[in-house]
Amino acid sequence: MPNSLLTSYQNQPQVWDEMFRAEGVRAEYQHFVTAIENLAGAEMTRKDELAKKLFMSQGITFTVYSSGEGIEKIFPFDIIPRIISNAEWLRVEAGIKQRLKALNIFLKDIYHQQFILKDGVVPAALVYSCPQFLREMMNVDVPHDVYTHIAGVDLIRDHDGEFYVLEDNLRTPSGVSYMLENRSITYRIFPDLLPKSNVLPVKDYPDLLYRNLLALADRQTADPTVVLLSPGIYNSAYFEHSTLARLMGIELVEGRDLVVHNHFVFMKTTRGLQKVDVIYRRVDDEFLDPLAFRPDSALGVPGLYWAYRKGNVAIANAMGNGVADDKAVYCYVPDMIRYYLNEEPILKNVPTYQLGNAEHRELVFSQMEKMVIKRTNESGGYGMLIGSAATEQEMADFRTAITADPRSFIAQPIISLSSTPCYIDGKLQPRRIDLRPFALCGPDGIDIVPGGLTRVALREGSLIVNSSQGGGSKDTWVLGA
């Protein structure tokens, strides 16, 4: 008897489906589909309920401020995994490594010799007008020349099945704890399926991260102290901060737990002050040191900037990284790859119009209903207009805002985003997804755990996958060779 789960599934025209193609189920999903084919609907629903209970009991939440209550919500999880073949993954991995290599050289270059600006490959005005460009980082040497220790690169797949880079997150990328939790929940729901399907593990991430952080410490200390600096319990990613600190076995601290003395950083403990060698910070640049940046910041540590500048403490990610993940600078990443590495980009950018350019602006205004318009320095799906879903008034408001400050906006054609089956209301329904793999750059090169966070737009027809906008996630399986 054919399985009603699979037969009722509605494929969408003009959309790349991760599990199904015209001829049937894709090869990488065969094993999984065979396993769930024999499950009754009631059994799938039971697994779905179990997943919700596990997420709730383990406190896997995030905070949404826009709803007005500042309320913690359970992170929606879909039990059907997203599966990527080994060959596809190798290409993605190579593309991300190439990209991060170029971005890291770019950061070193613009804070030192600025060759790329002098050669006119990237407009100097674009870099200097970026609010995240820190003049305080000019000519500051960072340990091992690594600026981007932890990066989350957002990928989407268009209707032709090709992966595109949507954006680079190089400041304080979040989501890795959900990748780890999704996998552990999947082990509880489908215990025998992962080993049988030859799924590559993601559990090494905390160990790799810890090893990379230790490698930044000054070589003179035999036993360096690493801490994770969090803005505190009201931050939307606090669950992640506490999870990572626990998995790495390091202290989770807030600004008030640290003190700078003689340009060295110390942690207050019950046994007195303890010297800190490496800080994995989840606090944004402008709040890190009230003496150097925002004087009203209560999240940072007074004097931290000079301790860092003198090389007495290592900070991951480096300060001033935001200039490389500005959405207006994103347009130039393929040029950076050609300029610094003399290679062609492996992963393509989404075509992007920089609205500071008058011709681009005119073109975008004439086709606004086909565009996504984004503010260059917002994240979390905020400050965005999707032309196909916008009202005339919203478009007019955006036109006014863009004309007033064109540097702060980019536009991209609406990309269809691939879809994947999700188990919703007792049946499989297609929903749009993206993928954020996490890369760790250390003195010895770049490590990427196989997989990442697949985010799902759970609202029917929606293209916005951010958790702050009602999105959820699913486990990402990368198959072994």
C-alpha positions as CSV (number, residue, x, y, z in Angstrom):
1,M,0.0,0.0,0.0
2,P,1.5,3.4,-1.0
3,N,2.3,5.6,2.0
4,S,-0.2,8.5,2.3
5,L,2.5,10.7,3.8
6,L,4.4,10.7,0.5
7,T,1.5,10.6,-1.9
8,S,-0.3,13.6,-0.5
9,Y,2.9,15.8,-0.7
10,Q,2.3,18.8,-3.0
11,N,5.4,19.7,-5.0
12,Q,5.7,23.4,-5.9
13,P,6.4,24.5,-9.5
14,Q,9.5,26.5,-10.1
15,V,10.9,25.5,-6.7
16,W,13.8,23.1,-6.1
17,D,12.6,20.4,-3.7
18,E,15.3,18.9,-1.5
19,M,13.7,15.5,-1.2
20,F,11.7,15.0,-4.4
21,R,12.5,15.5,-8.1
22,A,10.3,14.7,-11.1
23,E,11.4,11.0,-11.2
24,G,10.8,10.4,-7.4
25,V,12.8,10.6,-4.3
26,R,16.4,11.9,-4.5
27,A,19.2,9.4,-3.9
28,E,20.4,10.9,-0.6
29,Y,16.9,10.6,0.9
30,Q,16.2,7.0,-0.2
31,H,17.3,5.5,3.0
32,F,15.3,7.9,5.2
33,V,12.1,7.6,3.1
34,T,12.3,3.8,3.3
35,A,12.5,4.0,7.1
36,I,9.5,6.3,7.5
37,E,7.4,4.7,4.8
38,N,6.3,1.9,7.2
39,L,5.5,4.3,10.1
40,A,1.8,4.9,10.7
41,G,0.7,8.5,10.9
42,A,0.1,8.2,14.6
43,E,3.7,7.1,15.2
44,M,5.0,10.1,13.3
45,T,2.8,12.4,15.3
46,R,4.1,10.7,18.5
47,K,7.7,11.4,17.4
48,D,6.7,15.0,16.7
49,E,5.1,15.4,20.1
50,L,8.2,13.8,21.8
51,A,10.5,16.3,20.0
52,K,8.4,19.3,21.4
53,K,8.5,17.9,24.9
54,L,12.3,17.4,24.7
55,F,12.8,20.9,23.5
56,M,10.6,22.2,26.3
57,S,12.1,20.1,29.1
58,Q,15.7,21.0,28.1
59,G,14.8,24.7,27.9
60,I,15.9,25.1,24.2
61,T,14.5,28.6,23.7
62,F,15.2,31.9,22.2
63,T,13.8,35.3,23.1
64,V,11.6,37.5,20.9
65,Y,11.6,41.2,21.8
66,S,9.2,42.4,19.0
67,S,6.2,40.6,20.6
68,G,6.4,43.2,23.4
69,E,6.6,40.7,26.3
70,G,10.3,39.9,25.8
71,I,9.1,36.3,26.0
72,E,11.1,33.1,25.7
73,K,9.7,30.8,23.0
74,I,10.5,27.2,22.3
75,F,12.5,26.9,19.2
76,P,10.2,25.2,16.6
77,F,11.8,22.0,15.3
78,D,10.8,19.9,12.4
79,I,11.5,16.1,12.7
80,I,12.2,15.5,9.0
81,P,15.9,16.0,8.4
82,R,17.4,18.0,5.6
83,I,19.9,15.6,3.8
84,I,22.9,16.7,1.8
85,S,25.0,14.3,-0.3
86,N,28.7,14.0,0.3
87,A,29.7,15.4,-3.1
88,E,27.5,18.5,-2.7
89,W,28.9,19.1,0.8
90,L,32.5,19.0,-0.4
91,R,31.8,21.7,-2.8
92,V,30.0,23.9,-0.2
93,E,32.9,23.3,2.2
94,A,35.5,24.3,-0.3
95,G,33.5,27.4,-1.3
96,I,33.2,28.6,2.3
97,K,36.9,28.0,3.1
98,Q,37.8,30.0,0.0
99,R,35.4,32.8,0.9
100,L,36.6,33.1,4.5
101,K,40.2,33.0,3.5
102,A,39.6,36.1,1.3
103,L,37.5,37.9,3.9
104,N,40.2,37.4,6.5
105,I,42.9,38.8,4.3
106,F,40.5,41.7,3.4
107,L,40.1,42.6,7.1
108,K,43.9,42.5,7.7
109,D,44.4,44.6,4.5
110,I,41.9,47.4,5.3
111,Y,43.2,47.7,8.8
112,H,46.8,47.9,7.6
113,Q,48.1,48.6,4.1
114,Q,44.7,49.0,2.3
115,F,46.0,47.7,-1.0
116,I,42.5,46.7,-2.1
117,L,41.3,50.3,-1.7
118,K,44.4,51.8,-3.4
119,D,43.9,49.5,-6.3
120,G,40.2,50.6,-6.6
121,V,38.8,47.1,-6.3
122,V,36.6,48.1,-3.4
123,P,35.6,51.8,-3.1
124,A,37.3,53.4,-0.1
125,A,34.1,55.5,0.5
126,L,32.2,52.3,1.0
127,V,34.5,51.0,3.7
128,Y,34.9,54.4,5.5
129,S,31.2,55.0,5.6
130,C,30.5,51.6,7.1
131,P,29.4,52.1,10.8
132,Q,31.2,48.9,11.7
133,F,34.6,50.1,10.4
134,L,36.6,50.7,13.6
135,R,39.3,53.3,13.2
136,E,40.6,52.1,16.6
137,M,41.7,48.9,14.9
138,M,44.0,50.6,12.3
139,N,47.5,49.0,12.6
140,V,46.5,46.7,15.4
141,D,48.1,43.3,15.0
142,V,45.7,40.5,15.9
143,P,47.0,37.1,17.1
144,H,48.0,34.9,14.1
145,D,46.4,37.4,11.7
146,V,43.0,35.7,12.3
147,Y,40.1,38.1,12.5
148,T,37.2,35.7,11.9
149,H,37.5,32.8,14.3
150,I,33.9,31.9,14.2
151,A,31.8,32.5,11.0
152,G,28.3,31.5,10.0
153,V,27.8,31.7,6.2
154,D,24.1,31.7,5.1
155,L,23.5,29.7,2.0
156,I,20.4,29.3,-0.1
157,R,19.5,27.1,-3.1
158,D,17.8,28.6,-6.1
159,H,15.3,26.9,-8.3
160,D,18.2,25.5,-10.4
161,G,19.6,23.7,-7.4
162,E,22.7,25.9,-7.3
163,F,23.9,27.0,-3.8
164,Y,24.3,30.8,-3.4
165,V,25.8,32.7,-0.5
166,L,23.1,35.0,1.0
167,E,25.3,36.7,3.6
168,D,28.4,36.3,5.7
169,N,28.0,36.5,9.5
170,L,31.4,37.4,11.0
171,R,30.6,39.4,14.1
172,T,28.9,37.1,16.7
173,P,27.1,34.5,14.6
174,S,24.6,32.5,16.5
175,G,22.7,29.2,16.0
176,V,25.3,26.6,16.6
177,S,23.7,25.4,19.8
178,Y,20.5,24.6,17.9
179,M,22.5,22.6,15.4
180,L,23.9,20.5,18.3
181,E,20.6,20.2,20.1
182,N,18.7,19.3,16.8
183,R,21.1,16.4,16.4
184,S,20.7,15.1,19.9
185,I,16.9,15.2,19.6
186,T,17.1,13.4,16.3
187,Y,19.1,10.6,18.0
188,R,16.2,10.3,20.5
189,I,13.5,10.2,17.8
190,F,15.2,8.1,15.1
191,P,17.9,6.3,17.2
192,D,19.0,3.7,14.6
193,L,18.7,5.8,11.5
194,L,21.8,8.1,11.8
195,P,24.4,5.3,12.0
196,K,22.6,3.3,9.3
197,S,22.5,6.3,7.0
198,N,26.2,7.0,7.4
199,V,25.5,10.6,8.7
200,L,28.7,12.5,9.6
201,P,28.8,13.8,13.2
202,V,28.6,17.4,14.4
203,K,29.4,16.8,18.0
204,D,33.1,17.8,17.7
205,Y,32.2,21.5,17.3
206,P,32.7,22.5,21.0
207,D,36.1,20.7,21.1
208,L,37.2,22.3,17.8
209,L,36.1,25.7,19.1
210,Y,37.9,25.2,22.4
211,R,41.1,24.0,20.7
212,N,41.0,27.1,18.4
213,L,40.5,29.5,21.3
214,L,43.3,27.9,23.3
215,A,45.6,28.3,20.3
216,L,45.1,32.1,20.5
217,A,46.5,32.3,24.0
218,D,50.0,33.7,24.6
219,R,52.4,30.8,24.4
220,Q,54.0,31.6,27.8
221,T,51.1,30.2,29.8
222,A,50.9,26.5,30.2
223,D,47.3,26.5,31.3
224,P,45.5,29.5,29.6
225,T,42.1,30.7,30.9
226,V,39.4,31.0,28.3
227,V,36.0,32.7,29.1
228,L,32.8,33.3,27.2
229,L,31.6,36.9,27.6
230,S,27.8,37.2,27.3
231,P,25.6,40.3,27.4
232,G,23.6,38.4,30.0
233,I,20.3,36.6,30.5
234,Y,18.2,39.1,28.5
235,N,20.1,38.4,25.3
236,S,18.1,36.4,22.7
237,A,21.0,33.9,22.3
238,Y,21.7,33.4,26.0
239,F,20.7,29.7,25.8
240,E,23.5,29.3,23.3
241,H,26.0,31.2,25.4
242,S,25.4,29.0,28.4
243,T,25.3,25.8,26.3
244,L,28.7,26.5,24.6
245,A,30.4,27.5,27.9
246,R,29.1,24.3,29.5
247,L,30.2,22.1,26.6
248,M,33.7,23.6,26.4
249,G,34.1,23.6,30.2
250,I,34.8,27.3,30.5
251,E,33.4,30.1,32.6
252,L,30.4,32.1,31.3
253,V,31.0,35.7,32.4
254,E,29.4,39.1,32.0
255,G,31.2,42.4,31.8
256,R,30.8,43.0,35.6
257,D,32.7,39.7,36.3
258,L,35.9,41.0,34.6
259,V,38.3,43.8,35.5
260,V,41.3,45.3,33.7
261,H,44.4,46.1,35.8
262,N,47.6,47.4,34.3
263,H,46.3,46.4,30.8
264,F,45.7,42.8,31.8
265,V,42.2,41.3,32.1
266,F,41.2,39.5,35.3
267,M,38.1,37.5,36.3
268,K,36.7,38.0,39.8
269,T,36.5,34.6,41.6
270,T,35.8,33.6,45.1
271,R,39.6,32.9,45.4
272,G,40.5,36.4,44.2
273,L,41.4,37.7,40.7
274,Q,42.4,35.2,38.0
275,K,44.1,36.3,34.8
276,V,42.1,35.8,31.6
277,D,44.0,34.9,28.4
278,V,41.3,34.5,25.8
279,I,37.8,35.9,25.5
280,Y,35.1,34.4,23.2
281,R,32.8,37.4,23.1
282,R,29.2,37.4,22.2
283,V,28.9,41.2,22.9
284,D,29.0,43.6,19.9
285,D,32.0,45.9,19.3
286,E,30.3,49.1,20.4
287,F,29.5,47.7,23.9
288,L,32.8,46.0,24.6
289,D,34.6,48.9,26.3
290,P,32.8,52.0,27.6
291,L,36.1,53.9,27.7
292,A,36.8,53.3,23.9
293,F,33.4,53.0,22.4
294,R,29.9,53.7,23.8
295,P,30.3,55.4,27.2
296,D,26.8,54.3,28.3
297,S,27.5,50.5,27.8
298,A,27.0,48.5,30.9
299,L,27.8,45.2,29.1
300,G,31.5,45.7,28.5
301,V,34.7,45.9,30.5
302,P,36.4,49.4,31.0
303,G,40.0,49.2,29.6
304,L,39.4,46.0,27.5
305,Y,40.4,47.7,24.2
306,W,43.9,48.7,25.4
307,A,44.5,45.3,27.0
308,Y,43.6,43.8,23.6
309,R,45.7,46.3,21.7
310,K,48.7,45.6,23.8
311,G,48.3,41.9,23.1
312,N,47.6,40.9,26.7
313,V,44.4,39.2,25.9
314,A,43.0,37.5,22.7
315,I,39.4,38.2,21.6
316,A,37.4,36.1,19.2
317,N,36.1,37.4,16.9
318,A,38.4,40.3,16.5
319,M,37.0,43.8,16.9
320,G,36.0,45.6,13.7
321,N,34.9,42.5,11.8
322,G,31.5,44.0,11.0
323,V,33.0,45.9,8.0
324,A,33.4,42.6,6.2
325,D,29.8,41.4,6.7
326,D,28.2,44.7,5.9
327,K,25.6,43.8,3.2
328,A,27.0,46.6,0.9
329,V,30.6,45.2,1.1
330,Y,29.1,41.7,0.4
331,C,28.8,42.7,-3.3
332,Y,32.6,42.8,-3.5
333,V,33.5,39.4,-2.0
334,P,33.8,37.7,-5.4
335,D,36.2,40.5,-6.4
336,M,38.2,40.0,-3.2
337,I,38.5,36.3,-4.0
338,R,39.9,37.1,-7.4
339,Y,42.2,39.9,-6.0
340,Y,43.7,38.1,-3.0
341,L,43.6,34.5,-4.0
342,N,43.7,34.7,-7.8
343,E,40.9,32.2,-8.0
344,E,37.3,32.1,-9.3
345,P,34.7,32.0,-6.6
346,I,33.4,28.5,-6.0
347,L,30.1,29.7,-4.5
348,K,28.2,32.5,-6.2
349,N,26.8,35.6,-4.6
350,V,23.1,36.4,-5.1
351,P,23.0,39.3,-7.6
352,T,23.0,42.5,-5.5
353,Y,22.3,46.1,-6.3
354,Q,24.2,48.7,-4.1
355,L,21.6,51.5,-3.8
356,G,24.3,54.1,-3.3
357,N,24.8,53.7,-7.1
358,A,22.3,56.0,-9.0
359,E,21.8,53.5,-11.9
360,H,21.1,50.6,-9.6
361,R,18.7,52.8,-7.6
362,E,16.7,53.7,-10.7
363,L,16.5,50.1,-11.8
364,V,15.4,48.9,-8.4
365,F,12.7,51.6,-8.0
366,S,11.3,50.5,-11.4
367,Q,11.0,46.8,-10.4
368,M,10.4,47.1,-6.7
369,E,7.8,44.3,-6.6
370,K,10.5,41.8,-7.8
371,M,13.1,42.8,-5.2
372,V,14.1,42.1,-1.6
373,I,15.4,45.4,-0.1
374,K,17.6,45.1,3.0
375,R,19.2,47.6,5.3
376,T,23.0,47.0,5.2
377,N,23.5,46.7,8.9
378,E,20.4,45.0,10.3
379,S,20.1,41.3,11.1
380,G,17.5,38.9,12.2
381,G,15.2,39.6,9.3
382,Y,14.5,43.1,10.4
383,G,14.7,46.3,8.2
384,M,13.6,44.3,5.2
385,L,11.0,44.7,2.4
386,I,9.9,41.8,0.2
387,G,8.5,43.5,-2.9
388,S,6.0,40.8,-3.8
389,A,4.4,40.9,-0.4
390,A,4.6,44.7,0.2
391,T,1.8,47.3,0.0
392,E,2.1,50.4,-2.1
393,Q,2.5,52.5,1.1
394,E,5.4,50.2,2.4
395,M,7.1,50.6,-1.0
396,A,6.7,54.4,-0.9
397,D,8.1,54.5,2.7
398,F,11.1,52.5,1.6
399,R,11.7,54.8,-1.5
400,T,11.7,57.8,0.8
401,A,14.2,56.1,3.3
402,I,16.5,55.0,0.4
403,T,16.5,58.4,-1.2
404,A,17.5,59.9,2.1
405,D,20.3,57.5,2.8
406,P,21.1,55.2,-0.2
407,R,24.4,53.8,1.3
408,S,22.4,52.0,3.9
409,F,20.4,49.8,1.5
410,I,20.9,47.0,-1.0
411,A,18.4,45.2,-3.2
412,Q,18.4,41.6,-4.5
413,P,16.0,39.9,-6.8
414,I,13.6,37.6,-4.9
415,I,15.3,34.2,-4.9
416,S,12.8,31.3,-4.7
417,L,14.7,29.4,-1.9
418,S,14.5,25.6,-2.1
419,S,11.8,23.8,-0.2
420,T,11.8,20.7,1.9
421,P,9.1,18.4,3.3
422,C,8.1,19.3,6.9
423,Y,5.8,17.3,9.2
424,I,3.0,19.8,9.9
425,D,-0.5,18.9,11.2
426,G,0.0,15.2,10.5
427,K,1.1,15.5,6.9
428,L,4.2,16.4,4.8
429,Q,4.1,20.0,3.6
430,P,6.7,21.9,1.6
431,R,8.4,24.8,3.4
432,R,11.3,27.1,2.4
433,I,14.7,26.7,3.9
434,D,18.3,28.1,4.1
435,L,21.5,26.7,5.6
436,R,24.0,28.2,7.9
437,P,27.2,26.1,8.2
438,F,29.6,27.1,11.0
439,A,33.3,27.6,10.2
440,L,36.1,27.8,12.7
441,C,39.3,29.6,11.6
442,G,42.4,29.0,13.7
443,P,46.1,29.3,13.3
444,D,46.1,25.9,11.6
445,G,43.4,26.5,9.0
446,I,39.6,26.3,8.7
447,D,37.4,23.6,10.2
448,I,33.8,23.2,9.2
449,V,31.6,20.6,11.0
450,P,29.6,18.7,8.3
451,G,26.1,20.2,8.4
452,G,25.0,23.4,10.1
453,L,21.7,25.0,11.0
454,T,18.9,24.5,8.5
455,R,16.3,27.2,9.2
456,V,12.7,26.8,8.0
457,A,10.1,29.4,7.1
458,L,7.3,27.6,8.9
459,R,4.5,30.0,7.8
460,E,3.0,28.7,4.5
461,G,4.4,30.6,1.5
462,S,6.8,32.6,3.6
463,L,10.4,33.2,2.5
464,I,11.7,34.5,5.9
465,V,13.4,31.8,7.9
466,N,14.7,33.9,10.9
467,S,13.5,32.6,14.3
468,S,12.7,36.1,15.3
469,Q,10.2,36.1,12.4
470,G,8.5,32.8,13.2
471,G,11.0,30.4,11.6
472,G,12.1,27.1,12.9
473,S,14.8,24.6,12.2
474,K,15.6,21.0,11.3
475,D,18.5,18.6,11.7
476,T,21.0,18.8,8.8
477,W,22.5,15.4,7.7
478,V,25.6,15.3,5.6
479,L,26.2,11.8,4.3
480,G,29.6,10.2,4.5
481,A,31.4,9.2,1.3
